[in-house]
Amino acid sequence: MANETNSNAPAASSAADTRHQHQVLTGRVTSAKMEKTIVVEVLRLVQHPKYRRVVRISKKFYAHDEKRQAKPGDTVRIVASRPISKLKRWRLKEVLARNASEEMKAEIKRDRGAAQ
């Protein structure tokens, strides 16, 4: 009887691993003006069914950004979660790349401050 429960244990743990995998998307932040909310535009390439041409399709997702670390233009990874509000069904997982223009503005401000 004890051997039967041990043989089922690895199967149960592997089922638990696959159960909690959430959908993950990568996109660019288009707006970060709301409190703890960002708008992420996800771009994907799809072949048109009739004309067989590759078409860019973009979709906007509202994501929860608890620490307000994402800025417009950043490339981020978002993960599906439980409904947080009427429109928010995603959470910010990580910021992959910062917006280059934002970094340049910060460097210019530092240089001006050091020169004065």
The 8 nearest C-alpha neighbors of each residue, nearest first, counted from 0:
[[1, 3, 2, 4, 5, 6, 7, 8],
 [2, 0, 3, 4, 5, 6, 7, 8],
 [3, 1, 5, 0, 4, 6, 7, 8],
 [2, 4, 6, 0, 1, 5, 7, 8],
 [3, 5, 7, 1, 6, 2, 8, 0],
 [6, 4, 2, 8, 7, 3, 1, 9],
 [5, 7, 3, 4, 8, 2, 9, 10],
 [8, 6, 4, 10, 5, 9, 11, 3],
 [7, 9, 11, 5, 10, 6, 4, 12],
 [10, 8, 12, 11, 7, 13, 6, 5],
 [9, 11, 13, 7, 8, 12, 14, 6],
 [10, 12, 14, 8, 9, 13, 15, 7],
 [11, 13, 15, 9, 14, 10, 16, 8],
 [14, 12, 16, 10, 15, 11, 9, 17],
 [13, 15, 11, 12, 16, 17, 18, 10],
 [14, 16, 12, 18, 13, 17, 11, 19],
 [17, 15, 13, 14, 18, 19, 12, 20],
 [18, 16, 14, 15, 19, 20, 13, 12],
 [17, 19, 15, 16, 20, 14, 21, 13],
 [20, 18, 17, 16, 21, 15, 14, 22],
 [19, 21, 17, 18, 22, 16, 23, 15],
 [22, 20, 79, 19, 23, 78, 80, 18],
 [21, 23, 79, 78, 24, 20, 77, 80],
 [22, 24, 78, 77, 21, 79, 76, 25],
 [25, 23, 77, 76, 78, 26, 22, 41],
 [26, 24, 76, 75, 77, 41, 23, 74],
 [27, 25, 41, 40, 75, 74, 39, 76],
 [26, 28, 74, 40, 39, 73, 72, 75],
 [29, 27, 39, 71, 72, 73, 38, 30],
 [28, 30, 71, 38, 39, 72, 27, 40],
 [31, 29, 38, 71, 37, 28, 32, 39],
 [30, 32, 37, 33, 70, 71, 36, 38],
 [31, 33, 30, 34, 37, 36, 35, 71],
 [34, 32, 36, 31, 35, 37, 30, 38],
 [33, 35, 36, 32, 31, 67, 37, 64],
 [36, 34, 64, 65, 67, 63, 33, 37],
 [37, 35, 63, 33, 64, 34, 62, 31],
 [38, 36, 31, 62, 30, 61, 39, 63],
 [37, 39, 61, 30, 29, 60, 28, 62],
 [38, 40, 28, 60, 27, 59, 26, 29],
 [39, 41, 59, 27, 26, 58, 28, 57],
 [42, 40, 26, 58, 57, 59, 39, 25],
 [43, 41, 57, 56, 40, 55, 58, 26],
 [44, 42, 56, 55, 57, 45, 41, 54],
 [43, 45, 55, 54, 56, 53, 46, 42],
 [46, 44, 54, 53, 47, 55, 43, 56],
 [45, 47, 53, 52, 51, 54, 48, 44],
 [46, 48, 51, 52, 50, 49, 53, 45],
 [49, 47, 51, 50, 46, 52, 45, 53],
 [50, 48, 47, 51, 52, 46, 53, 54],
 [49, 51, 52, 47, 48, 46, 53, 54],
 [52, 50, 47, 46, 49, 48, 53, 54],
 [51, 53, 47, 46, 50, 54, 48, 45],
 [52, 54, 46, 45, 47, 44, 51, 55],
 [53, 55, 45, 44, 46, 52, 56, 47],
 [56, 54, 44, 43, 45, 57, 42, 53],
 [57, 55, 43, 42, 44, 54, 58, 45],
 [58, 56, 42, 41, 43, 40, 55, 59],
 [57, 59, 41, 40, 60, 42, 56, 39],
 [60, 58, 40, 39, 41, 38, 61, 57],
 [59, 61, 39, 38, 62, 40, 58, 89],
 [62, 60, 38, 87, 37, 86, 39, 89],
 [63, 61, 89, 90, 37, 87, 36, 91],
 [62, 64, 90, 36, 35, 91, 65, 89],
 [65, 63, 35, 67, 36, 91, 66, 62],
 [64, 66, 35, 67, 63, 36, 68, 91],
 [67, 65, 68, 64, 35, 69, 63, 91],
 [68, 66, 64, 35, 65, 69, 36, 34],
 [67, 69, 66, 70, 64, 94, 65, 93],
 [70, 68, 67, 73, 94, 71, 31, 64],
 [69, 71, 73, 31, 72, 68, 28, 30],
 [72, 70, 28, 29, 30, 73, 31, 69],
 [71, 73, 98, 28, 27, 29, 70, 74],
 [74, 72, 97, 98, 28, 71, 27, 96],
 [73, 75, 27, 96, 95, 26, 94, 28],
 [76, 74, 94, 95, 26, 25, 93, 27],
 [75, 77, 25, 93, 92, 24, 91, 94],
 [78, 76, 91, 92, 24, 90, 23, 89],
 [77, 79, 23, 90, 89, 22, 92, 21],
 [80, 78, 89, 22, 21, 88, 90, 23],
 [81, 79, 89, 88, 90, 82, 78, 21],
 [80, 82, 88, 83, 79, 89, 87, 90],
 [83, 81, 88, 84, 87, 80, 85, 89],
 [82, 84, 87, 88, 81, 85, 86, 63],
 [85, 83, 87, 86, 82, 88, 81, 63],
 [84, 86, 87, 83, 82, 88, 61, 81],
 [85, 87, 84, 61, 88, 83, 82, 60],
 [88, 86, 61, 84, 83, 62, 89, 85],
 [87, 89, 82, 80, 81, 83, 79, 86],
 [88, 90, 79, 62, 80, 78, 87, 63],
 [91, 89, 63, 62, 78, 77, 92, 80],
 [90, 92, 77, 64, 93, 63, 62, 76],
 [91, 93, 77, 76, 78, 90, 94, 75],
 [94, 92, 76, 75, 91, 95, 77, 69],
 [93, 95, 75, 96, 74, 76, 69, 73],
 [94, 96, 75, 74, 93, 76, 97, 73],
 [97, 95, 74, 73, 94, 98, 75, 99],
 [96, 98, 73, 99, 74, 95, 72, 94],
 [97, 99, 73, 72, 101, 100, 102, 96],
 [100, 98, 102, 101, 97, 103, 72, 73],
 [99, 101, 103, 102, 98, 104, 72, 105],
 [102, 100, 104, 103, 98, 99, 105, 97],
 [103, 101, 105, 99, 100, 104, 106, 98],
 [102, 104, 100, 106, 105, 101, 107, 99],
 [105, 103, 107, 101, 102, 106, 100, 108],
 [104, 106, 102, 108, 103, 107, 109, 101],
 [107, 105, 109, 103, 108, 104, 110, 102],
 [106, 108, 110, 104, 109, 105, 111, 103],
 [107, 109, 105, 111, 106, 110, 112, 104],
 [110, 108, 106, 112, 107, 111, 113, 105],
 [109, 111, 107, 113, 112, 108, 106, 114],
 [112, 110, 114, 108, 113, 109, 107, 115],
 [111, 113, 109, 110, 115, 114, 108, 107],
 [114, 112, 110, 111, 115, 109, 108, 107],
 [115, 113, 111, 112, 110, 109, 108, 107],
 [114, 112, 113, 111, 110, 109, 108, 107]]
